[in-house]
Structure formats: structure tokens, C-alpha cells
Amino acid sequence: QVQLVESGGGLVQPVGSLTLSCAASGILFNICIMGWYRQAPGKQRELVATITRTMNTNYVDSVKGRFTISRDNGKNTVYLQMNSLKYEDTAVYYCNACNVWGQGTQVTVSS
């Protein structure tokens, strides 16, 4: 059974930090491009960051310099380190691997 399970979301104050994790099972994790997406209320889902199996990364401009995507192929897990969080980062964050989606984890940035 293919499954992606996100964790690490929560409530954080502006300029705070959070780290999201996505554990994968049932897929050939090592060959998948892993991605983090997010969807804010009333908005379309957008790509946040991707990482290839060779550790090449790509970020949406709005998070460059603040977010870092990484992966541990031995643990079948991808991470998203989020620093200097802003109100506009509030969204449900989804993990994607080989066109499989996780259930999402809520990130709320609020004072």
C-alpha cells in the first residue's frame, strides 16, 4: 500500500520555525522526485519546493532563503525546514512523491 504521512505542522508565531516531515511507504522512494505543496484557504494548491533523488532542489520564489527541503533516502523521509515564517505561509502543506499525495498537515502562522 502506497502511503505518505506528513507530520510537524502546528501553530507558530511570525518569524518562528517549524520542520515538516513526510514518511513514505510502498513506493520506490529513491527514484521519486519529492515535493512539498501548500494550499491556503480560497487559493489553489501551489508548489513550494522539490528535491530529486540526486538532491537537486527547487523553490518557489516566496520561500527562497527561508525554507529548506531535504531527504533521507535511507529513512524514506523528506523534510521541509521552515524559518522566518510569515502570516502568508499559513496553509495546509502536502507531500507528494511519484504523484502520490499525503493527507496534509496544517501550518498556522499567527501572533
LINZI-V115940 format. One record per pair of residues at least 6 apart in sequence whose ideal C-beta (glycine too) atoms are under 8 Angstrom apart, sorted by the first residue. I is the first residue (numbers start at 1). J is the second residue. If there is no record, write none. Layout:
i | j
I | J
I | J
This chain:
i | j
1 | 25
1 | 26
2 | 25
2 | 26
2 | 27
2 | 100
3 | 24
3 | 25
3 | 26
3 | 100
4 | 22
4 | 23
4 | 24
4 | 95
4 | 96
4 | 97
4 | 100
4 | 101
4 | 102
4 | 103
5 | 22
5 | 23
5 | 102
5 | 103
6 | 20
6 | 21
6 | 22
6 | 93
6 | 94
6 | 95
6 | 102
6 | 103
6 | 104
6 | 105
7 | 20
7 | 21
7 | 22
7 | 23
7 | 105
8 | 18
8 | 19
8 | 20
8 | 21
8 | 105
9 | 18
9 | 20
9 | 93
9 | 105
9 | 106
9 | 107
10 | 18
10 | 106
10 | 107
10 | 108
11 | 108
11 | 110
12 | 18
12 | 85
12 | 107
12 | 108
12 | 109
12 | 110
13 | 85
13 | 109
13 | 110
13 | 111
14 | 85
14 | 86
14 | 87
14 | 109
14 | 110
14 | 111
15 | 84
15 | 85
16 | 85
16 | 109
17 | 81
17 | 82
17 | 83
17 | 84
17 | 85
18 | 82
18 | 85
18 | 107
19 | 79
19 | 80
19 | 81
19 | 82
20 | 36
20 | 79
20 | 80
20 | 82
20 | 93
20 | 95
20 | 105
20 | 107
21 | 77
21 | 78
21 | 79
22 | 34
22 | 36
22 | 77
22 | 78
22 | 79
22 | 80
22 | 95
22 | 97
22 | 102
23 | 75
23 | 76
23 | 77
24 | 32
24 | 76
24 | 77
24 | 78
24 | 95
24 | 97
24 | 100
25 | 76
27 | 97
27 | 98
27 | 100
28 | 98
29 | 73
29 | 76
29 | 97
30 | 53
30 | 73
31 | 53
31 | 98
32 | 53
32 | 97
32 | 98
33 | 50
33 | 51
33 | 52
33 | 53
33 | 97
33 | 98
34 | 50
34 | 51
34 | 69
34 | 71
34 | 78
34 | 95
34 | 96
34 | 97
35 | 47
35 | 48
35 | 49
35 | 50
35 | 51
35 | 95
35 | 96
35 | 97
36 | 47
36 | 48
36 | 49
36 | 50
36 | 69
36 | 78
36 | 80
36 | 93
36 | 94
36 | 95
36 | 96
37 | 45
37 | 46
37 | 47
37 | 48
37 | 93
37 | 94
37 | 95
37 | 96
38 | 45
38 | 46
38 | 48
38 | 89
38 | 91
38 | 92
38 | 93
38 | 94
38 | 107
39 | 45
39 | 46
39 | 91
39 | 92
39 | 94
39 | 104
40 | 88
40 | 90
40 | 91
40 | 92
43 | 91
45 | 94
46 | 60
47 | 60
48 | 59
48 | 60
48 | 63
48 | 67
48 | 69
48 | 80
48 | 93
49 | 57
49 | 58
49 | 59
49 | 60
49 | 63
49 | 67
49 | 69
49 | 80
50 | 57
50 | 58
50 | 69
51 | 57
51 | 58
51 | 69
51 | 70
51 | 71
51 | 78
53 | 71
53 | 73
55 | 71
57 | 69
59 | 67
59 | 69
62 | 88
63 | 82
63 | 89
66 | 82
66 | 83
66 | 84
66 | 85
67 | 80
67 | 81
67 | 82
67 | 83
68 | 80
68 | 81
68 | 83
69 | 78
69 | 79
69 | 80
69 | 81
70 | 78
70 | 79
70 | 81
71 | 77
71 | 78
71 | 79
72 | 78
72 | 79
78 | 95
78 | 97
80 | 93
82 | 89
82 | 107
85 | 107
85 | 109
86 | 109
87 | 109
87 | 110
88 | 109
89 | 107
89 | 109
90 | 107
90 | 108
90 | 109
90 | 110
91 | 106
91 | 107
92 | 104
92 | 105
92 | 106
92 | 107
93 | 104
93 | 105
93 | 106
93 | 107
94 | 101
94 | 102
94 | 103
94 | 104
95 | 101
95 | 102
96 | 102
